[in-house]
Amino acid sequence: MAFFTNIIASFGHGGFVMWIILLGQIFSIAIIVERVYALYVSRSLDNKKVAKQFEEDIKKGKLESVIAKAQKLSQHESAIGKVIVAGAQAAYSRGGSEEIQSKMDEVLLAEASVIEKRTGFLAAIGNIGTLAGLLGTIIGLIDSFAAVSTVNPAEKAALLSQGISMAMYATAYGLLVAIPALAMFAVLQNRANSVTEDVNQTALMVYNWLTYSYEPVQKKTARQQD
């Protein structure tokens, strides 16, 4: 408890740098909460299981049904739902394998950007927090030495040691902010990579269904229209 009390007291010694660290801490907490919800609650790693529901309809050429179901899925911010819509629409409009791949890749790139957004800020906040803490300590030391330069020599040692002790809390506070930010950056980056890889593998599986069944799909759709 005394540690945190001293950190609060050291705001006067660290100056504006301590407020910069505090601002970084607020931003890091907000980013961590939002990214944990986005990557662990809103998204899962069962995209292949979801895509399997569309396999039979794709191979039978029922692309209208595939598009309709995938659109409902995409309304819940499902990445694989959006990918299936793009690929199925390209196939339904008589697009070739290259057009199907192009449309699916376009959605995949957009989704990868959404999955990875803001996570990188945690690494920046961690580095800035550490450096800002060091800067706060240096500023505090300068102020401490300046303060004792005109006092009684008998009091210098006590005042100087007290000033140095308070100044060091700027570095401690910087590390207190940086360590969780960097740790969560590693955790969230790993999760983002896993989610992206799962979506990409599932998209490739759907692409293979669409392109392998492309000619049969054309004929079946033409028969349905007749």
C-alpha positions as MATLAB code, in Angstrom:
seq = 'MAFFTNIIASFGHGGFVMWIILLGQIFSIAIIVERVYALYVSRSLDNKKVAKQFEEDIKKGKLESVIAKAQKLSQHESAIGKVIVAGAQAAYSRGGSEEIQSKMDEVLLAEASVIEKRTGFLAAIGNIGTLAGLLGTIIGLIDSFAAVSTVNPAEKAALLSQGISMAMYATAYGLLVAIPALAMFAVLQNRANSVTEDVNQTALMVYNWLTYSYEPVQKKTARQQD';
ca = [
       0.000    0.000    0.000;
       2.871    2.335    0.856;
       4.332    1.702   -2.598;
       1.272    3.113   -4.355;
       1.033    5.988   -1.874;
       4.630    6.923   -2.687;
       3.917    6.739   -6.416;
       1.079    9.227   -5.960;
       3.367   11.465   -3.909;
       6.085   11.216   -6.561;
       3.846   12.920   -9.124;
       5.215   16.188   -7.763;
       8.816   15.060   -8.334;
       8.299   13.414  -11.723;
       6.415   16.392  -13.093;
       4.432   16.211  -16.306;
       6.100   12.898  -17.201;
       4.097   11.099  -14.520;
       0.875   12.349  -16.090;
       2.041   11.065  -19.470;
       2.583    7.628  -17.930;
      -0.845    7.787  -16.300;
      -2.445    8.672  -19.639;
      -0.636    5.721  -21.242;
      -1.934    3.439  -18.484;
      -5.530    4.558  -19.105;
      -5.182    3.965  -22.841;
      -3.545    0.562  -22.340;
      -6.333   -0.621  -20.027;
      -8.979    0.551  -22.521;
      -7.227   -1.194  -25.419;
      -6.745   -4.424  -23.451;
     -10.414   -4.583  -22.444;
     -11.624   -3.852  -25.982;
      -9.218   -6.306  -27.642;
      -9.943   -9.105  -25.166;
     -13.640   -8.742  -25.936;
     -13.028   -8.510  -29.698;
     -10.647  -11.484  -29.918;
     -11.880  -13.835  -27.204;
     -15.595  -13.091  -26.870;
     -16.710  -11.875  -30.311;
     -14.517  -14.289  -32.281;
     -13.798  -17.977  -31.942;
     -11.592  -20.612  -33.543;
     -14.428  -22.812  -34.843;
     -14.707  -21.267  -38.329;
     -14.174  -24.629  -40.013;
     -17.111  -26.067  -38.101;
     -19.256  -23.105  -39.195;
     -18.147  -23.423  -42.825;
     -19.020  -27.132  -42.886;
     -22.688  -26.105  -42.724;
     -22.331  -24.670  -46.243;
     -20.423  -27.556  -47.848;
     -23.412  -29.561  -49.027;
     -25.223  -26.560  -50.541;
     -22.076  -25.377  -52.318;
     -21.448  -28.783  -53.874;
     -25.087  -29.033  -54.930;
     -24.950  -25.618  -56.567;
     -27.456  -23.993  -54.217;
     -25.550  -20.743  -54.156;
     -28.566  -18.548  -53.487;
     -29.172  -20.463  -50.274;
     -25.467  -20.235  -49.393;
     -25.441  -16.465  -49.926;
     -28.602  -15.940  -47.888;
     -27.341  -17.985  -44.922;
     -23.868  -16.458  -45.059;
     -25.307  -12.931  -45.118;
     -27.242  -13.661  -41.926;
     -24.028  -14.960  -40.404;
     -22.057  -11.889  -41.476;
     -24.544   -9.616  -39.716;
     -23.050  -10.917  -36.458;
     -19.590   -9.715  -37.549;
     -18.561  -13.211  -38.616;
     -15.416  -13.000  -40.731;
     -15.966  -16.357  -42.407;
     -19.575  -15.385  -43.168;
     -18.350  -12.345  -45.094;
     -15.754  -14.430  -46.923;
     -18.338  -17.036  -47.959;
     -20.688  -14.301  -49.215;
     -17.928  -12.797  -51.363;
     -16.859  -16.154  -52.821;
     -20.390  -17.458  -53.402;
     -21.501  -14.222  -55.076;
     -18.505  -14.367  -57.409;
     -19.305  -17.984  -58.294;
     -23.018  -17.236  -58.719;
     -22.246  -14.432  -61.169;
     -20.288  -16.930  -63.289;
     -16.946  -15.660  -62.085;
     -13.932  -17.859  -62.674;
     -11.601  -19.213  -60.013;
      -9.432  -16.089  -60.179;
     -12.387  -13.788  -59.558;
     -13.584  -15.976  -56.673;
     -10.133  -15.879  -55.107;
      -9.812  -12.127  -55.666;
     -13.148  -11.364  -53.982;
     -12.371  -13.639  -51.042;
      -8.860  -12.200  -50.630;
     -10.295   -8.690  -50.568;
     -12.512   -9.596  -47.605;
      -9.708  -11.512  -45.881;
      -7.386   -8.502  -46.029;
     -10.072   -6.247  -44.578;
     -10.816   -8.724  -41.784;
      -7.124   -9.164  -40.962;
      -6.876   -5.414  -40.491;
      -9.875   -5.453  -38.132;
      -8.494   -8.396  -36.142;
      -5.079   -6.806  -35.623;
      -6.104   -3.166  -35.104;
      -4.985   -1.301  -31.983;
      -3.013   -4.257  -30.583;
       0.266   -2.705  -31.724;
      -0.379    0.349  -29.578;
       0.260   -1.761  -26.474;
       3.877   -2.325  -27.503;
       4.294    1.398  -28.105;
       2.724    2.278  -24.743;
       5.017   -0.231  -23.017;
       8.148    1.284  -24.565;
       7.018    4.863  -24.008;
       6.074    4.091  -20.394;
       9.566    2.740  -19.678;
      11.328    5.676  -21.321;
       8.985    8.218  -19.743;
       9.670    6.677  -16.332;
      13.408    7.084  -16.857;
      12.899   10.674  -17.989;
      10.777   11.368  -14.911;
      13.501    9.965  -12.689;
      16.143   12.137  -14.326;
      13.966   15.235  -13.971;
      13.328   14.352  -10.313;
      17.061   13.898   -9.663;
      17.868   17.234  -11.271;
      15.243   18.939   -9.115;
      16.549   17.178   -5.998;
      20.162   18.235   -6.574;
      19.054   21.777   -7.344;
      16.969   21.892   -4.169;
      19.801   20.810   -1.847;
      22.392   23.129   -3.367;
      21.448   26.005   -1.085;
      20.531   24.211    2.153;
      22.577   23.524    5.274;
      25.248   20.849    4.617;
      23.947   18.845    7.553;
      20.547   18.562    5.891;
      21.794   17.826    2.382;
      22.203   14.071    2.781;
      18.704   13.569    4.201;
      17.001   15.805    1.642;
      18.984   14.352   -1.244;
      18.236   10.756   -0.320;
      14.557   11.582    0.071;
      14.472   13.349   -3.296;
      16.271   10.478   -5.055;
      13.913    7.946   -3.487;
      10.860    9.847   -4.715;
      12.364   10.356   -8.170;
      12.958    6.621   -8.590;
       9.238    6.009   -8.289;
       8.832    7.526  -11.761;
      10.805    4.626  -13.210;
       8.880    2.178  -11.031;
       5.563    3.600  -12.242;
       6.730    3.488  -15.852;
       7.621   -0.183  -15.497;
       4.348   -0.852  -13.674;
       2.524    0.394  -16.778;
       4.925   -1.098  -19.348;
       5.108   -4.687  -18.110;
       1.351   -5.482  -18.272;
       1.052   -3.636  -21.593;
       3.872   -5.651  -23.185;
       2.644   -8.911  -21.669;
      -0.887   -8.364  -22.997;
       0.534   -7.307  -26.359;
       2.182  -10.727  -26.675;
      -0.998  -12.541  -25.581;
      -3.329  -10.571  -27.849;
      -0.952  -10.702  -30.817;
      -0.784  -14.472  -30.504;
      -4.579  -14.675  -30.344;
      -4.927  -12.369  -33.367;
      -2.530  -14.575  -35.342;
      -4.493  -17.691  -34.372;
      -7.819  -16.118  -35.380;
      -6.397  -14.863  -38.688;
      -4.854  -18.247  -39.478;
      -8.101  -20.032  -38.683;
     -10.072  -17.699  -40.975;
      -7.502  -18.078  -43.779;
      -7.503  -21.879  -43.585;
     -11.295  -21.976  -43.563;
     -11.440  -19.555  -46.502;
      -9.099  -21.826  -48.472;
     -11.354  -24.784  -47.720;
     -14.415  -22.858  -48.973;
     -12.488  -21.691  -52.036;
     -11.653  -25.302  -52.905;
     -15.329  -26.260  -52.641;
     -16.376  -23.384  -54.880;
     -13.724  -23.875  -57.546;
     -13.810  -27.681  -57.561;
     -17.573  -27.612  -57.979;
     -17.511  -24.578  -60.289;
     -18.491  -26.325  -63.519;
     -21.164  -28.503  -61.832;
     -22.476  -25.397  -60.094;
     -22.872  -23.607  -63.430;
     -24.824  -26.472  -64.928;
     -27.004  -27.065  -61.850;
     -27.829  -23.375  -61.560;
     -28.692  -23.213  -65.262;
     -31.020  -26.232  -64.869;
     -32.718  -24.618  -61.890;
     -33.347  -21.466  -63.910;
     -34.802  -23.534  -66.794;
];
